[in-house]
Amino acid sequence: MIATSLLSDSLGQQAVLALLTEVSASPKPGLVDRFNRGAHNDMDFFTFMSSAVALSSYFERCTKAGASFHGEDLRILFANLRPLGQEAEQAMFAATGGVNTHKGLIFSLGIICAAAAYCCTTRAVAGRLDEQIICETIAQMTKGLCASELASLKKSTGLTVGERLYREWGMTGIRGEVEAGFPTVRAYALPVYRELKSSQRYHVNDICVQTLLQLMVVNEDTNVVGRHDREMLAYVQQYAKQVLEAGGILSERGVAMIHQMNDDFVQKNVSPGGSADLLAVTIMLENLYLAPPAI
């Protein structure tokens, strides 16, 4: 019981830290940060902080669910997280006055907490808790998710944004990313994050912004398409590529371009929120690798 309590505290804190680090990273084009609201009129930096605090107990409960699961079918563990996630959404809305700040990360980070706890308690993980074992576990937990929730969809009205985008464009969004074990994070975001961090030359703020730009280049961001269309997604990806080629936040010219990008995104009502969520996932996985929870 003591070990499980320590584990839930540790993983819960790491999840909240990932939320706070992501929103604190600035400037983030079109997104809420310490400087402005981006393309959001209904939330700001302080809304995100209130939401993060309200979700702390949820992440601890996800950790306990993972630590106490001993079945063979990890899809059952994922099913056990569903009611916890629904309760977390209500806590978020209560803290933010009905604003959706972290719905995507309730899903993603909750699964990571449960998977990491399961790995710690049942797989005798020695040393570092690397992203491969966590993401393999997540893929097993969510196997068949896109088929069951998107491909077999029968209704034609009352579609969520994710359901609509799958029907119109075949985009699986965060469901597809999770079911595949966060391939975008592992292939693109973590290498950039780790390379910049290992150089010991850059502040964590700049590492996060630079990683976000990399994610914006490659991520099929359903937040962007949901507000606009695939043409706007291509515009965002190309814009981010140009900023990176200019040095991103690591160069004077790149910083100026980031501020220009923010002004442009605010005017066009563009919010690359899906990429921001993957930045938080990147931060969480890297922190778990560097400081695995002790049990």
Secondary structure, 3 states (H helix, E strand, C coil): CHHHHHHHHHHHHHHHHHHHHHHHCCCCCCCCCCCCCCCCCCCCHHHHHHHHHHCHHHHHHHHHHHHCCCCCCHHHHHHHHHHHHHHHHHHHHHHHCCCCCCHHHHHHHHHHHHHHHHHHHHCCCCCCCCHHHHHHHHHHHCCCHHHHHHHCCCCCCCCCHHHHHHHHHCCCHHHHHHHCCCHHHHHHHHHHHHHHHHHCCCCHHHHHHHHHHHHHHHCCCHHHHHHCCHHHHHHHHHHHHHHHHCCHHHCHHHHHHHHHHHHHHHHHCCCCHHHHHHHHHHHHHHHHHHCCCCC
